[in-house]
Amino acid sequence: MKLSFQGNQVIHPGGELEAQYPVQEARFLDGKIVVIYDYMAFPQDAPARNLFAYDQSGGLIWRAEDIGQGRTDAYVNILSEAPLKVGNFSGFEVELDASTGKVLNKVFTK
């Protein structure tokens, strides 16, 4: 389920989440708030690791792993909710474990 958001705030079924960075995309998946932050808000010389999952009270559940592409490693959009697949700035489609944020598979698409 897509959530509404503006700036650093995400509106979800249980209330509001004040996010750390500007929000690019947010979804409600299996009771978790999954947020992709704007990768430009992260240091430009390292992987952004800009995909997070929170519980409804705002507690961090996980931060997604990077896929080893160095400074161009950033998540840009959610492609699928089940399974959780996200697009990566480096041209990869990445499947993640929705309960841990661990990378299960990556496929280069460019």
Steps between C-alpha positions, in 0.01 A plus 500: 500500500640838398519755778476875481808703583633851477855610570614298803155388614320173416129454574421131569200304635624532860585869487802698383870427473746788517773376265873574512536616139276616214277209397504379140254210539316328785294182524320311775604133476408229751460750783828677416555847358756460221662827396739590221670828581633743242850365437629855444464561876775241568879540463592480130824303548343180640197273445184684610326204674186714481234229544364454854213318673332626817228374732189714541646681801803608295747241633760384250452138392772486233715696258546326165840371401682657208581285196870578470490764226688766696396862487232441232322254729163651592140380490264703282156335492290207615420271208308228684366449851479118504775409455664828599693618193657841462678685222859605555675808355771275353246321278417199717168351603556387858291247694511549876381296795212720622552392861878569521604730214758247381565476127372171360567555133607769254460514123669754277232651273684756285 
